[in-house]
Each structure stands twice: as C-alpha cells, then as structure tokens.
Amino acid sequence: MKIDFKELLPVILGVIKDWRVIVIVVTMILVIAFTKFIVNYEKKPKRPKLKKKPAAAPAPKQEAAEGGKAAAAAEAPAE
C-alpha cells in the first residue's frame, strides 16, 4: 500500500491545525526559551558601597577680628 502525497496532505494539515498540537508547540517554545534564559542568566556584580568621607575639620579661625594684638603677643618673645 503506497500513500500518494495528495492523500497525505489533508492528514498533515489536519494534524498541524489541531488545537492540541498548537498548544503543545507554543508551550514547548516558551519552556525552551525560559530554560535558555535561566542557563544564560548572570547576576550583575555587586557594586561596592561608597564610604562617606569623614567630615573635614573646620578651618582654623583667624584672629584678625581682634586686630592682630593676640597674634602679635604670641609671636613676641617672653621676657
């Protein structure tokens, strides 16, 4: 018994158009895509936390407001 292509074509189209075959093919494509995603997934490297710089020491206050008397007295030799 030899099947001619003209007789085989309606059977092939009937199988391909069946809703169960379509659902299974779509499900398998989704499963394969999800599996490929999981296999190739790489976590991003953790960024090191930026440490806050310690607060800069306050600038020394100049004693120019006193007219320079205290600065001059400190520079003069003690007798």
HUURTA-V18863 format. One record per pair of residues at least 12 apart in sequence whose C-alpha atoms are under 10 Angstrom apart, sorted by sequence separation. I is the first residue (numbers start at 1). GAP is how many residues later the second one is. If there is no record, write none. Layout:
i:I gap:GAP
i:I gap:GAP
//
This chain:
none
//
